[in-house]
Amino acid sequence: MSVSLDKLTISPADAGCWLDGAMGWHNTYRVWDRAVEYGMTETEDERAIVSAYADQYVPDTVVSLPSGETIAAEDLGQIVHDMADDATNYLQSKAPEGYVFVWDAGELMLLSVSEADMF
């Protein structure tokens, strides 16, 4: 039996740490991957940006996207940071009522609202 990834739901049982802070800067693109797992759509260009960033791009180079657009490698960090915000917002839209996604010290956690008030 196959599970359609766009049908995944987030429940209170999923509360806890989703992305461990020990992964450091990698979590800025890992949250994107998690959101895609939960049904967020991405373009080929977005996948190329995430892949280039995850592959530890080389500064002073240019990343060519499938659309033909190019991006300076030094701009990838800010672009992926903005994409991480979008991905977090997407995951929040899927969170059960009374739960929120919280970033703290590089970790992404799903917490009850009362727990999140401590952060």
C-alpha positions as CSV (number, residue, x, y, z in Angstrom):
1,M,0.0,0.0,0.0
2,S,1.4,3.4,-0.9
3,V,0.8,6.6,1.1
4,S,0.1,9.8,-0.8
5,L,2.5,12.3,0.7
6,D,0.1,15.2,0.0
7,K,-2.4,13.5,2.4
8,L,-0.1,13.5,5.4
9,T,-1.5,15.3,8.4
10,I,0.1,16.6,11.5
11,S,-1.5,15.5,14.8
12,P,-0.8,16.3,18.5
13,A,1.1,13.0,18.6
14,D,3.7,14.7,16.3
15,A,4.5,17.3,19.0
16,G,8.2,17.6,19.9
17,C,11.4,18.4,18.0
18,W,11.1,18.2,14.2
19,L,14.6,19.5,13.3
20,D,17.4,19.1,15.8
21,G,19.5,22.2,16.3
22,A,22.7,20.1,16.1
23,M,22.2,20.2,12.3
24,G,22.9,23.9,12.3
25,W,22.4,25.8,9.0
26,H,21.2,22.6,7.3
27,N,17.8,23.2,9.0
28,T,17.1,26.2,6.8
29,Y,16.7,23.9,3.9
30,R,15.5,20.8,5.8
31,V,12.3,22.6,6.8
32,W,11.6,23.1,3.1
33,D,12.0,19.4,2.5
34,R,9.7,18.6,5.5
35,A,7.0,20.9,4.1
36,V,7.2,19.3,0.7
37,E,6.8,15.9,2.4
38,Y,3.6,17.3,3.9
39,G,2.2,18.4,0.6
40,M,3.6,21.8,-0.1
41,T,4.3,22.2,-3.8
42,E,7.6,23.4,-5.2
43,T,8.8,24.5,-8.5
44,E,11.9,23.1,-10.3
45,D,13.7,26.3,-9.6
46,E,12.9,26.1,-5.9
47,R,14.2,22.5,-5.8
48,A,17.4,23.6,-7.6
49,I,17.9,26.4,-5.1
50,V,17.5,24.1,-2.2
51,S,19.8,21.5,-3.8
52,A,22.5,24.1,-4.5
53,Y,22.4,25.4,-1.0
54,A,22.4,21.9,0.6
55,D,25.4,21.0,-1.6
56,Q,27.4,23.7,0.1
57,Y,27.6,26.1,-2.8
58,V,30.9,27.7,-3.7
59,P,31.0,31.4,-3.1
60,D,31.6,33.7,-6.1
61,T,29.9,31.3,-8.4
62,V,26.5,31.4,-10.2
63,V,23.7,28.8,-9.8
64,S,21.8,28.1,-13.0
65,L,18.2,27.3,-12.5
66,P,16.0,25.1,-14.8
67,S,14.1,28.2,-15.9
68,G,17.3,29.6,-17.3
69,E,17.5,32.2,-14.6
70,T,20.8,32.5,-12.7
71,I,21.4,33.4,-9.0
72,A,24.7,34.5,-7.5
73,A,25.7,31.8,-5.0
74,E,26.2,34.5,-2.2
75,D,22.4,35.2,-2.5
76,L,21.4,31.6,-1.8
77,G,21.5,32.0,2.0
78,Q,18.9,34.8,2.1
79,I,16.8,33.1,-0.6
80,V,16.7,29.8,1.4
81,H,16.1,31.7,4.6
82,D,13.0,33.3,3.1
83,M,12.0,29.8,1.7
84,A,12.4,28.4,5.2
85,D,9.9,31.0,6.5
86,D,7.4,30.0,3.8
87,A,7.9,26.3,4.6
88,T,7.4,27.0,8.3
89,N,4.2,28.9,7.6
90,Y,3.0,26.0,5.4
91,L,3.6,23.5,8.2
92,Q,1.8,25.8,10.6
93,S,-1.2,25.8,8.3
94,K,-1.2,22.0,8.7
95,A,-0.7,22.0,12.5
96,P,-3.5,20.8,14.7
97,E,-5.5,23.5,16.6
98,G,-3.8,24.5,19.7
99,Y,-0.3,23.7,18.4
100,V,2.4,26.0,16.9
101,F,5.8,25.5,15.2
102,V,8.5,27.3,17.1
103,W,12.1,27.9,16.1
104,D,14.5,28.2,19.0
105,A,18.3,27.9,18.9
106,G,18.1,26.4,15.4
107,E,15.6,23.8,16.3
108,L,12.1,23.5,14.9
109,M,9.6,22.2,17.4
110,L,5.9,21.6,17.3
111,L,4.5,22.6,20.7
112,S,1.2,23.2,22.3
113,V,0.4,26.9,22.6
114,S,0.9,26.8,26.4
115,E,4.4,25.2,25.9
116,A,5.2,27.7,23.2
117,D,4.5,30.6,25.5
118,M,7.7,29.7,27.4
119,F,9.7,30.6,24.3
